[in-house]
Amino acid sequence: MLNKRNELRKFGFPHRILTRLFSLIDVNNYKKHIEVKENFVKEGEKILPVMHKLMKSNYKTTRKEAIKVVEMIAHKSSIQGAIDMLEDRESEIRWIAAEALIRIGRYSIKPLLEALVANGMSYYLRKGAHHVLSELVNKKDSRELKQFIHIIGLGSEAPEIIPLKAAKILEKGSL
């Protein structure tokens, strides 16, 4: 716990935020932890810059609690950070990041496709994108986008085509 607290100090947050962050990552004090998390969520988008920094922590608990707050606030300014977390080394964090993108909604589709163009060979990014797009794409979307979900769901059959297909969908602008 001491190492996690020291890392939080290095971020340079004001003391009033720092003490609350200590409670956020102290999952052993459940009542205080939940209370602090709920208060952060009530602050809404003004607390997001703090959470975005914490999403880059070296510690699983810190990253996990930050992305949970981001998911609960569900603001489009968190899209890129959540996309980045689709490649986190921890599966639980990747799942929460995908759920955050789903909660943010359709604003997530284009940046997610852009991420697949840039890094479509990433297994975790493809899996996360499949989960998100499966939830966000609807009947009104293009046939290409619906087929694309199927392609990325297949996984390893032909990952090299994923960036090309994503680029084609973006090029058509039918989002």
C-alpha positions, -999 to +999 in steps of 0.1 A: +000+000+000+029+023+008+042+020-028+008+028-042+005+059-020+040+070-030+031+067-067+000+088-061+022+115-045+044+116-076+014+126-098+015+159-080-022+161-071-033+187-045-035+173-009-073+174-008-074+151-039-046+130-027-062+120+006-093+110-012-073+089-037-057+071-008-092+060+002-101+051-033-073+026-036-077+013-001-102-015-011-098-031+024-118-002+039-148-010+018-172+016+032-148+045+028-137+032-006-173+032-019-181+066-004-150+082-020-157+065-054-193+078-053-181+113-045-157+113-074-185+102-097-207+130-085-179+155-095-184+143-130-162+154-159-141+178-138-125+148-120-117+130-152-082+145-157-072+130-124-086+096-133-070+097-168-036+101-151-043+073-127-052+050-156-015+050-164-005+038-129+019+009-124-005-006-100-035-028-109-057-015-081-051+021-090-058+016-127-088-005-120-104+020-096-097+049-120-113+031-150-143+022-128-148+059-121-144+067-157-170+041-167-195+055-142-191+090-155-191+079-191-179+111-207-166+112-243-133+128-232-123+094-218-126+075-250-089+074-260-078+065-225-104+037-224-093+024-258-057+024-246-068+003-216-082-023-239-046-035-241-040-035-204-021-066-191-050-073-167-082-089-182-105-073-156-092-039-165-097-045-202-133-056-195-141-025-175-125-003-202-147-020-228-178-014-206-168+023-203-167+027-240-201+010-243-215+034-217-200+064-235-219+052-265-216+056-302-191+084-299-167+055-292-171+038-326-150+060-348-120+063-324-121+026-319-120+020-357-091+045-359-073+025-332-078-007-352-063+010-383-033+020-362-029-012-342-053-039-355-028-066-350-032-063-312-051-093-300-065-075-269-075-045-289-094-067-314-112-086-286-122-054-268-133-038-300-154-068-308-172-066-275-178-028-277-189-028-313-212-058-308-230-037-282-230-004-300-237-013-336-274-015-345-297-024-374-293+011-390-255+007-393-239-002-426-236-038-437-198-034-438-197-024-401-219-054-391-196-077-412-166-062-396-178-072-362-179-108-374-144-105-388-128-092-357-148-118-337-130-146-356-098-135-340-066-149-354-078-162-388-066-131-407-056-102-383-038-084-410-070-076-428-085-058-398-067-025-402-076-025-439-113-032-432-115-006-405-099+020-428-124+012-455-153+017-431-138+050-420-132+061-455-169+055-465-179+077-435-210+056-429-209+058-391 
